[in-house]
Amino acid sequence: MRRTPVYVVCSPRPAVGKTLIARVLAEFLLLKNGAVSAFDINLREPSLLNYLPRFTETAQIGDTFGQMALMDRLIVNDGVPKVIDLGFHAFDDFFKVVAEIGLMKEAERRGIDPIVMFIPDRDRASMVAWQMLRTTFPNAALVPVENEHVLWGPLPQGFERVRPFRIAALPGFLKSIIGRLNFSFTHYLRTNRDQSSELHQWVRGNYTRFRELELNLILHKL
């Protein structure tokens, strides 16, 4: 049976690199599969819609109509991977709706694989939110993301026994380059001739880790 992955890139905290990670993931999936659908649930810029307008649409969960419109899209097993850039302001409401309508069980029945990529910082809100996810969705694929721009040293309490998805830190001048609205990670890999450059290795390394994550999730399902 064909299965369709749905990635929810999220954090209850602002300024943790959520949209950056959603961008890299969406471009990787587009390169690998030839198609991707992305949903932007943010109040503030920059957001995924600004960077990938061709593949991203705005989603609303502030009312029942918006919630159902989004959830209906997420449980379509069409083979097109989906990425949600979930703003911190909508974190609680989104997962409350997911729990109330039983989205995880319905997704499993329809051949959808939800993957929650959770980006913590050292604030207590991150630990509380992570425990909520583990308790509410015990069988879901929950992947903590260790963004070195945000976290240094050992992982915060509550994350010690999980294997994180690591995003390496970049120096400031490279961060300013990838922060441009017209910057494409895949285009950079295809056109940059210096494969030893730090940015080239950073992008290629992240693409490789996303591929490894996919394979691990597939093996877990078998």
C-alpha positions in Angstrom: 0.0 0.0 0.0 1.3 3.4 -0.9 2.0 5.7 2.1 2.2 9.4 2.2 4.4 11.2 4.8 3.1 14.4 6.5 5.8 16.3 8.4 4.8 18.8 11.1 7.7 21.1 11.9 6.9 22.8 15.1 7.9 24.3 18.4 6.0 26.0 21.3 8.8 28.6 21.3 9.7 31.4 18.8 13.0 31.9 17.1 14.2 28.3 17.1 14.8 28.0 13.4 11.5 26.2 12.6 10.9 27.8 9.2 14.5 27.2 8.1 14.1 23.5 8.9 10.8 23.4 7.1 12.4 25.0 4.1 15.3 22.5 3.9 12.9 19.6 4.4 10.4 20.8 1.7 13.2 21.4 -0.8 14.7 17.9 -0.1 11.3 16.3 -0.6 10.7 18.2 -3.8 14.1 17.1 -5.1 13.5 13.5 -4.1 9.9 13.1 -5.1 9.3 15.7 -7.8 6.4 17.2 -5.8 5.6 18.5 -2.3 2.7 20.3 -0.7 3.4 22.7 2.1 1.2 24.5 4.5 2.0 27.7 6.4 0.4 28.4 9.8 2.2 31.5 10.9 1.3 35.0 12.0 4.7 36.6 11.6 7.2 36.8 8.8 9.4 35.3 7.6 7.4 32.2 6.9 7.5 29.3 4.5 5.1 31.0 2.2 7.6 33.8 1.6 10.3 31.3 0.6 8.5 28.7 -1.3 5.3 30.4 -2.7 4.9 27.9 -5.6 4.5 25.0 -3.3 3.0 26.6 -0.1 -0.4 27.7 0.9 -1.7 29.5 4.0 -3.7 27.4 6.4 -5.9 28.6 9.2 -7.0 26.7 12.3 -8.7 29.6 14.1 -12.2 28.3 13.3 -13.8 24.9 12.5 -14.0 25.5 8.8 -10.2 26.2 8.6 -9.4 23.3 10.8 -11.5 20.8 8.8 -10.2 22.2 5.5 -6.6 21.6 6.6 -7.2 18.2 8.2 -9.0 16.9 5.1 -6.0 17.8 3.0 -3.6 16.0 5.4 -5.3 12.6 5.2 -5.3 12.3 1.4 -3.0 9.4 0.4 -1.9 10.9 -2.9 1.8 10.1 -2.6 2.7 13.7 -2.4 4.7 14.4 0.8 3.4 17.3 2.9 5.2 19.8 5.2 3.5 22.0 7.8 5.3 25.0 9.1 3.4 25.3 12.4 3.8 28.7 14.1 4.4 28.7 17.9 1.2 30.6 18.4 -0.8 27.8 16.9 1.0 24.9 18.5 -1.5 24.1 21.3 -4.6 24.6 19.2 -3.2 22.4 16.3 -2.4 19.4 18.5 -5.6 19.8 20.4 -7.6 19.5 17.2 -5.4 16.6 16.1 -6.2 14.8 19.4 -9.9 15.6 19.4 -10.6 14.3 15.9 -8.4 11.3 16.2 -6.2 12.3 13.2 -3.4 10.0 14.1 -5.6 6.9 14.0 -7.4 8.0 10.9 -4.0 8.7 9.2 -2.8 5.2 9.9 -6.0 3.7 8.5 -5.6 5.7 5.3 -1.9 5.1 4.8 -0.6 8.5 6.0 2.6 8.7 8.1 2.6 11.8 10.4 6.1 12.8 11.5 6.3 15.5 14.2 9.7 17.3 14.0 9.8 19.1 17.4 12.4 21.9 17.9 13.1 22.6 21.6 15.0 25.3 23.4 16.0 25.3 27.0 12.8 27.0 28.2 10.5 24.9 30.4 7.7 25.3 27.8 9.6 23.1 25.5 9.9 20.3 28.0 6.2 20.5 28.9 5.1 20.5 25.3 7.4 17.5 24.5 5.9 15.5 27.3 2.4 16.4 26.2 3.1 15.1 22.7 4.6 11.8 24.1 1.7 11.3 26.4 -1.1 12.3 23.9 0.4 10.5 20.9 2.4 7.6 22.3 2.6 5.7 19.0 3.4 8.7 16.8 6.8 9.4 15.1 8.1 12.2 17.3 11.5 13.5 16.2 13.3 16.1 18.4 15.5 18.5 16.3 18.7 19.6 17.9 19.3 23.0 16.3 22.8 24.1 17.2 21.9 27.7 16.7 19.6 27.3 19.7 21.0 24.4 21.8 24.6 23.9 22.9 25.9 21.1 25.0 23.8 18.3 26.4 20.2 18.1 25.4 17.7 19.6 27.9 16.1 17.4 30.6 13.5 15.1 29.1 15.3 14.6 25.8 18.2 12.4 27.1 16.9 9.1 25.9 15.9 10.1 22.4 18.0 10.3 19.2 17.8 13.8 17.9 17.9 15.1 14.3 20.9 17.5 14.4 21.1 20.7 12.5 24.6 22.2 12.6 25.2 25.9 13.3 26.3 28.2 10.5 28.4 31.3 10.8 26.5 34.6 10.6 27.5 35.5 7.0 26.2 32.2 5.7 23.0 32.6 7.7 22.5 35.9 5.9 22.9 34.2 2.5 20.4 31.4 3.2 18.0 33.9 4.7 17.4 35.6 1.3 13.9 35.0 0.0 15.2 33.8 -3.4 17.8 31.4 -2.0 17.3 27.8 -3.0 19.2 25.0 -1.3 18.8 22.6 -4.2 19.8 25.2 -6.7 22.9 26.0 -4.6 23.9 22.3 -4.6 23.5 22.1 -8.4 25.3 25.2 -9.3 28.1 25.6 -6.7 31.3 24.0 -7.8 33.1 24.0 -4.5 31.8 20.9 -2.8 34.2 21.4 0.1 32.6 24.7 1.1 30.9 24.9 4.5 27.5 25.8 3.1 27.6 23.0 0.4 28.5 20.4 3.1 25.8 21.8 5.4 23.0 21.5 2.8 24.2 18.1 1.5 24.6 16.8 5.1 21.0 17.9 6.0 19.6 16.2 2.8 21.5 13.0 3.7 20.1 13.1 7.2 16.5 13.6 6.0 17.0 10.6 3.7 18.3 8.5 6.6 15.3 9.6 8.7 12.9 8.5 5.9 14.6 5.1 5.7 14.5 4.7 9.5 10.8 5.5 9.6 10.1 3.0 6.7 12.0 0.3 8.5 10.1 1.0 11.7 6.8 0.5 9.8 7.9 -2.9 8.4 
